[in-house]
Amino acid sequence: MAKEDLSDATRHIQALPHASAQTGKIKFWHASLALRCASLPFMISVLINGESRKFIHPLLISELVGELGLAGKRIAIERNGEIVPRGTFTEQAISDGDRIEIVVAVGGG
């Protein structure tokens, strides 16, 4: 993390209100949160079925499914060439630069 990022995080921390009880723990929590947030990208870019998409923060695969309006549909997802088991949609996060392929099952007779 760059020195400028740390000083920006410190300025944000100093601007936060602090409770009087357990102030040390609360200040530490604010500092920890601010430093983690400073290291996160503000925008991620992913390729979904060949189309570039941008999101304001990293998403879980389950969140991406909701964002794309595919919740409840029969889908298969591949992330960077590997199939993502449906049971792990709520655990796996999409990162900047990921390549996602989504296939929607179509019924018919």
N, C-alpha and C positions, 0 to 999 in steps of 0.2 A: 504494500500500500504506500502511495506517495506521501511525502511529508505534508504537502498541501491538503491532501484528503484528511489527514489526521487533524490539522489545524481547523479545517472547516467543521469536522465532526465535533471538535472541542467547543467551537463557537455555538453550535447547535445545542450541545449539552448544557452550556452555561445559560442558554436562553430558556431552558425547560424549568418549569416550577418543580420544587422539591418539597416533599412532605417533611415535617419536623420529626416524626417518629421513624426510627430506623433509617435516618438520612443516608448513612454510609451505604447501606444495601441498595437503596433507591438510586443514589448517584451512580453506584457501580452498574446497576441494571441499565440505566439510561446510557452510560458510557459504552457498555457492551453492545446494546442495541444500535446505537449510533455508528459504532465502528463496523458492525456487520452490515448495516445498510449502506455505508459509504463504499463497501467493497462490492456491492451488487450492481450489475448493469442496470441502467435506467430503462433500457429498451433491449429486447432480444429479437433476433431475426431467425426464423426457421423456414424451411422449405416444406410445404405440405402439398403432396401430390404434384410436385413440380412447380408450385406457385409460391413465391416469396411472401411471407406474412410477418408482421411485426406485432409484438405484444409489449405492454408497459412493464411487465415483470415476468419472471419465470413461472410457468404453470405446471400443475400436475397434469398427467394425461387425462384424468377424469374431468378436470376443469376445461381442458382443451375440447374434449368431447361435448361438453355443455355449451361452450362458446360457439362451436360450429353447428349447434342445433341437432346433434346426433345422439343425445341422451335417449336411452330406451330402444335404440335401433340395434339391429344385429350387425356388428362391425368387427373388422379385424384391423389391428394397427401394427405397423412395422416401424421401428425407430432405429435409424442408422444401420439398416440391413438386418436387424434382429426382430423377430416376432415378440410383441409385448403381451404376456398373458393377461387376460381380462381381470383376473384376481389381483393384479398389481397396478391397475390404473390409478388407484388412490395413493400409491406409494412412489411411483416413478415421476420425476420432474423432467420437463423438457428444458433443454439448455440452449443457449445461443449457438446457432450454427447446426442444430440437429436437422436431419432429413427424416420427415415423417411421411409414410404412405398409409392411407386409409381406404379400406375397401368396405363398401356397404352391400350386404346381402340383399338380393332382390328376389322376392317370391313370385311364383307364377305357376301356371299349369299348362 
